[in-house]
Amino acid sequence: MAFRFVHTADLHLDSPLRSLSLRNPELAALIGDATRQALIRIVDLCLEERVDALIIAGDLYDGDQTSMKTARFLATQMQRLHEPNIKVFKIRGNHDALSRITQELVLPPSVKVFTGRAEAVEFKHLAQTIAIHGLSFAKPHAPESLLPKYKPAVPGAVNIGIMHTSLAGAPGHDQYAPCSAADLHAAEFHYWALGHIHQRTEHAGQRKVIMPGMPQGRDINEAGEKSISLVTVHDDGSVTVEERLTSIAQFERASVDLSGSTDWREVVERIERSLQDLRLATRSDHLVARLRLKGSTPLAWTIRRDLDLLRTEAEQRAERTGKTWIEKIELDIHSPSTDQPASGSDPILELNQIMREQVISSAGYREQVREMVQSLMDDLPPEARQITGKDDAEFETFLENLIAEGGEELIARMAEARSEND
């Protein structure tokens, strides 16, 4: 009979909310509990499929986690697997290495947590010999490849390696235990269960080298479906992999074109159609959408002025759509009048042109905005600072959007004030 296991990584249990946009208490509660619900779903899958093992390739925790509620919850889920004799093999990733409860938590004897010294655990599964290889992070940083430290493949056994690694690197992820997929293929293991990078990737080659991604996204930068791998090692040593959906809440971006819209009702209806289309394409239980309104519309100023009202309208349409939530509304809209070149007869259009060409684009203005944002960030709690991006490139994009939207709003206010006085 085949040996079957579930491979997951990067649950980041009970990680704090990372978006200031989750101001809706019900949405915040949904996202705050989603990582736990994802683990429950994974355990349910293990039980339903009657697998032989669960492999967790690091970052089960989210850092310096001190909550014993998390510990009790995890122990309960591991006990559910222990009772039907489903083994658990876990390594510590860079976030787990920071966790205070990692060393203290008492888990059932069926749970094997690998140490900072490479091991190969061998056991019999009917006629097969299974060898699970693992190595945990002893410290939060691993600047060099860990592959040379792993035990060699056990002859005649099904060899499965568990590693927490950035591989050759990925956007938004620091380098940890770097190595190449080619090196892993050459190690002669039947399957490499990887963790660390939050996007699912299957690295083609003669062996199975899989980064499952995280089973539950936590913010808009972790958008899309999230899943685990259900792996079957057949009696002849061949391996098949099924991807199974696990995300409870799925973050997605939606672009809504408001070009030419002249009526508030039409704006709301376009938003509703966009949400309905996105909901139909979403397989996860809940859709959490970030809307980006774009285009040239005479309602640009009205929308900016009454954005809170529009958000309320959008949330009502989302609720009517079913299990759909608005995470944030971004604006990339402008009035048709600002599209026109300055003619010398319209001081507002002239000012708009001057702002675009001389003020907003200047290095000095950008530097002033940068200093202001960085000063504000210093006053925010650490979990809220990622609103400006995870790296330098995302921070620069945040600045560009902030500067552009500020200029558009100023011109829109002046244009509206003039129309009211005419």
C-alpha positions in Angstrom: 0.0 0.0 0.0 1.3 3.5 -0.9 2.7 5.9 1.7 0.6 9.1 1.8 1.3 12.4 3.5 0.2 16.0 3.6 2.9 18.7 3.1 2.4 22.2 4.4 4.5 25.1 5.7 4.3 28.8 6.8 1.1 28.7 8.8 2.3 31.6 11.0 -0.3 30.7 13.6 -2.0 33.7 15.3 0.1 36.3 13.5 -1.1 39.8 14.2 -3.2 41.7 11.7 -0.9 43.4 9.3 -3.2 45.9 7.6 -4.6 49.1 9.0 -7.4 48.7 6.5 -9.1 45.9 8.4 -11.2 48.4 10.5 -14.3 46.3 10.1 -14.4 44.3 13.4 -16.1 41.3 11.7 -13.5 41.2 9.0 -10.7 41.6 11.5 -12.0 38.7 13.4 -12.3 36.5 10.3 -8.7 37.3 9.2 -7.4 37.0 12.8 -8.8 33.5 13.1 -8.0 32.3 9.6 -4.6 30.7 10.3 -6.2 28.6 13.0 -9.0 27.6 10.8 -6.5 26.7 8.0 -4.7 24.3 10.4 -8.0 22.7 11.4 -8.8 22.2 7.7 -5.4 20.6 7.2 -6.0 18.2 10.1 -9.5 17.4 8.8 -8.0 16.6 5.4 -5.4 14.3 7.0 -8.2 12.4 8.8 -10.5 12.3 5.8 -7.8 11.0 3.5 -6.4 8.7 6.2 -2.9 9.7 5.4 0.2 8.3 7.2 1.9 11.6 8.0 1.7 15.4 8.1 4.9 17.3 7.2 5.3 20.9 8.4 8.3 22.5 6.7 8.8 25.4 9.1 7.2 28.6 10.4 4.3 27.1 12.2 4.6 30.1 14.5 5.0 33.7 13.7 7.9 34.8 15.8 8.2 35.7 19.5 4.9 34.1 20.3 4.1 34.0 24.0 0.4 33.0 23.9 -0.3 29.7 25.6 -3.7 29.8 23.9 -1.8 29.1 20.7 0.1 26.3 22.4 -3.1 24.7 23.7 -4.7 25.0 20.3 -1.8 23.4 18.6 -1.6 20.6 21.1 -5.2 19.8 20.6 -4.8 19.6 16.8 -1.7 17.3 17.1 -3.7 15.1 19.5 -6.4 14.7 16.9 -3.7 13.3 14.6 -2.1 11.2 17.3 -5.2 9.2 18.1 -5.5 7.6 14.6 -1.7 7.1 14.5 -0.9 9.8 12.0 2.7 10.8 12.4 3.8 14.5 12.3 7.3 15.6 11.2 8.1 19.3 11.8 11.2 21.5 11.3 11.6 24.9 12.8 12.0 27.8 10.3 13.3 31.3 10.9 10.1 32.5 12.7 9.9 29.3 14.8 13.4 29.9 16.0 12.2 33.1 17.6 9.2 31.5 19.4 9.5 31.1 23.1 6.9 28.3 23.3 8.7 26.2 20.6 11.1 24.8 23.3 8.4 24.5 26.0 5.4 23.0 24.3 4.8 19.3 25.1 3.3 17.5 22.1 2.2 13.9 21.6 4.9 11.3 21.0 3.8 10.9 17.4 5.1 14.4 16.7 8.8 14.6 15.7 10.3 18.0 15.9 13.8 18.0 14.2 16.6 19.8 16.1 19.4 22.0 14.8 21.3 18.9 14.0 20.5 16.9 10.8 18.7 13.6 11.4 17.2 10.9 9.2 14.2 9.1 10.9 13.7 5.6 9.5 10.6 3.5 9.9 8.7 0.7 8.1 5.5 1.3 6.2 4.3 -2.2 5.2 7.0 -3.4 2.6 8.5 0.1 2.3 11.2 1.7 4.3 10.6 5.4 4.8 13.4 7.9 5.7 12.4 11.4 6.7 15.3 13.8 6.7 15.1 17.1 8.6 17.1 20.0 10.0 15.7 22.9 12.1 16.9 26.5 12.3 18.7 26.9 15.6 18.8 30.7 15.1 16.6 33.1 13.2 19.3 33.5 10.4 20.9 30.9 8.2 23.0 32.7 5.6 24.6 29.6 4.1 23.1 26.5 2.5 22.0 23.8 4.9 22.0 21.0 2.2 25.6 19.8 2.9 24.5 19.1 6.5 21.8 16.7 5.5 22.3 12.9 5.8 22.8 11.1 2.5 19.9 9.2 1.0 19.2 5.9 2.7 19.8 3.1 0.1 16.6 1.2 -0.7 14.3 3.6 1.2 11.8 6.2 0.2 13.8 9.4 1.1 11.8 12.6 2.0 13.7 15.8 2.9 12.2 18.7 4.8 14.0 22.1 4.4 13.2 25.7 5.2 14.9 27.7 2.4 14.6 30.7 0.2 16.2 28.7 -2.6 17.7 31.2 -5.0 15.6 34.0 -3.5 12.2 35.5 -4.1 10.7 39.0 -4.0 9.6 40.0 -0.5 11.6 37.2 1.2 14.9 37.5 2.9 17.5 34.9 2.1 17.6 31.9 4.3 19.6 28.7 3.8 20.0 29.5 0.1 20.5 26.7 -2.4 19.3 25.8 -5.9 16.5 23.5 -7.0 19.1 21.7 -9.2 21.1 20.8 -6.1 18.0 19.4 -4.4 17.2 17.3 -7.5 20.7 15.9 -7.4 20.4 14.8 -3.8 18.5 11.6 -4.9 15.6 12.2 -2.5 12.2 11.1 -3.7 10.5 14.3 -2.4 11.7 17.6 -1.0 9.2 19.2 1.3 10.2 22.9 1.3 9.0 26.0 3.2 9.6 29.7 3.6 8.4 31.2 0.3 4.7 32.0 0.5 3.9 31.4 -3.1 3.3 27.8 -4.3 6.0 26.5 -6.8 6.8 23.1 -8.2 10.4 22.9 -9.4 10.5 20.6 -12.4 13.1 17.9 -12.6 13.7 14.2 -12.1 12.6 14.5 -8.4 9.7 16.2 -6.7 10.8 19.6 -5.3 7.8 21.5 -4.0 7.3 24.8 -2.2 3.6 24.6 -1.2 3.2 28.2 -0.3 1.3 29.2 2.8 -2.1 27.6 3.5 -3.7 30.9 4.4 -2.9 34.4 3.2 -2.8 37.2 5.8 -3.1 40.4 3.8 -3.4 41.7 0.2 0.3 41.0 -0.5 -0.5 37.3 0.0 -3.3 37.3 -2.4 -4.8 34.3 -4.3 -5.8 30.8 -3.5 -3.7 29.0 -0.8 -3.2 25.3 -0.6 -1.2 22.2 0.6 0.2 19.2 -1.2 -1.3 15.7 -0.8 1.5 13.4 -1.7 1.4 9.7 -2.6 4.5 7.6 -2.8 3.6 4.4 -4.7 5.0 1.0 -4.1 7.3 1.4 -7.2 8.8 4.6 -5.7 6.9 7.0 -8.1 5.4 10.1 -6.5 2.1 11.9 -7.4 1.1 15.2 -5.9 -2.4 16.7 -5.6 -2.9 20.4 -4.7 -5.7 20.8 -2.2 -7.3 24.2 -1.4 -7.1 25.3 2.3 -7.6 29.1 2.4 -10.6 30.2 4.4 -10.3 33.9 3.3 -8.8 34.7 -0.1 -7.4 38.2 -0.8 -7.8 39.6 -4.3 -7.4 42.9 -6.1 -10.2 44.1 -8.4 -9.9 47.0 -10.9 -13.2 48.9 -11.5 -13.2 51.2 -14.6 -15.4 54.2 -13.9 -14.5 56.0 -17.2 -17.5 58.0 -18.4 -19.7 57.3 -15.4 -21.9 60.4 -14.6 -24.3 58.9 -12.0 -23.6 57.7 -8.4 -25.8 54.7 -8.9 -23.9 53.7 -12.0 -20.6 53.8 -10.0 -22.1 51.5 -7.3 -23.5 49.1 -9.9 -20.1 48.9 -11.6 -18.5 48.0 -8.3 -21.2 45.4 -7.6 -20.7 43.7 -11.0 -16.9 43.6 -10.4 -17.4 42.0 -7.0 -19.9 39.4 -8.4 -17.5 38.4 -11.1 -14.6 38.1 -8.7 -16.8 36.1 -6.2 -17.7 33.6 -9.0 -14.0 33.1 -9.7 -13.1 32.6 -6.0 -13.1 29.1 -4.6 -12.2 29.9 -1.0 -14.9 30.4 1.6 -14.5 34.1 1.8 -13.4 36.8 -0.7 -11.6 39.8 0.7 -11.3 42.4 -2.1 -9.2 45.5 -2.5 -10.9 47.7 -5.1 -9.0 50.1 -7.3 -11.3 52.6 -8.9 -9.8 54.1 -12.1 -10.6 56.2 -15.1 -11.8 59.7 -16.0 -15.2 60.7 -14.6 -17.0 63.9 -13.7 -17.7 62.3 -10.3 -14.0 62.2 -9.4 -14.3 64.9 -6.8 -17.6 63.6 -5.4 -16.1 60.2 -5.0 -13.0 61.6 -3.2 -15.2 63.7 -0.9 -17.7 61.0 -0.1 -15.4 58.0 -0.1 -16.7 56.8 3.3 -20.2 56.8 1.9 -19.1 54.9 -1.2 -17.3 52.3 0.9 -20.5 51.8 2.9 -22.4 51.3 -0.4 -19.7 48.8 -1.6 -19.8 46.9 1.7 -23.6 46.5 1.3 -23.2 45.1 -2.2 -20.4 42.8 -1.0 -22.7 41.5 1.8 -25.4 40.9 -0.7 -23.0 39.0 -2.9 -22.3 36.7 -0.1 -19.1 36.0 2.0 -17.5 39.0 0.3 -15.6 41.7 2.1 -14.1 45.1 1.2 -10.5 45.4 2.6 -9.8 48.8 1.0 -10.7 51.2 -1.8 -7.9 52.8 -3.7 -8.5 55.7 -6.1 -6.9 56.2 -9.5 -9.6 58.5 -10.9 -9.6 62.1 -12.1 -11.9 64.7 -13.6 -12.1 65.0 -17.4 -11.1 68.7 -16.9 -7.6 67.7 -15.6 -7.0 65.8 -18.8 -7.0 69.0 -20.8 -3.8 70.9 -21.5 -3.5 74.3 -19.8 -4.6 77.0 -22.2 -3.7 80.1 -20.3 -7.4 80.8 -19.6 -8.0 78.4 -16.8 -5.8 79.0 -13.7 -6.7 75.7 -12.1 -5.6 73.7 -15.2 -2.4 75.8 -15.2 -1.8 75.0 -11.6 -2.4 71.3 -12.2 0.2 71.4 -15.0 2.7 73.2 -12.8 2.2 70.7 -10.0 2.7 67.7 -12.2 5.7 69.0 -14.0 7.5 71.0 -11.4 6.3 70.2 -7.9 5.2 66.6 -7.7 8.0 65.3 -9.9 10.8 67.2 -8.0 13.2 65.3 -5.8 12.9 67.9 -3.0 9.1 67.4 -2.7 9.4 63.7 -2.8 12.1 63.8 -0.1 9.8 65.9 2.1 7.0 63.4 1.8 9.4 60.5 2.4 10.5 62.1 5.7 6.9 62.8 6.8 5.9 59.2 6.1 8.9 57.7 7.9 8.3 60.0 10.9 4.7 58.7 11.1 5.8 55.1 10.7 8.0 55.5 13.8 4.8 56.1 15.8 3.1 53.0 14.5 3.3 49.5 16.1 5.6 47.1 14.2 2.7 45.0 12.8 1.1 48.2 11.2 4.2 49.5 9.5 3.9 47.1 6.5 1.1 49.4 5.2 3.9 51.2 3.3 5.3 48.0 1.8 7.6 45.1 2.7 10.7 46.4 0.9 12.2 49.5 -0.7 10.5 49.0 -4.1 7.0 48.7 -2.4 7.8 51.8 -0.3 8.7 53.8 -3.4 5.4 52.7 -5.0 3.5 53.7 -1.9 5.1 57.2 -2.0 4.3 57.6 -5.7 0.6 56.8 -5.1 0.4 59.0 -2.1 1.9 62.0 -3.9 -0.2 61.5 -7.0 -3.5 61.1 -5.1 -2.7 64.1 -3.0 -2.2 66.3 -6.1 -5.4 65.0 -7.7 -7.4 65.7 -4.6 -6.1 69.2 -4.3 -7.1 70.0 -7.9 -10.4 68.3 -7.5 -11.2 70.4 -4.4 -10.4 73.6 -6.1 -12.4 72.7 -9.2 -15.4 71.8 -7.0 -15.2 75.0 -5.0 -15.2 77.0 -8.2 -18.2 75.2 -9.6 -20.1 75.8 -6.4 -19.3 79.6 -6.6 -20.2 79.9 -10.3 
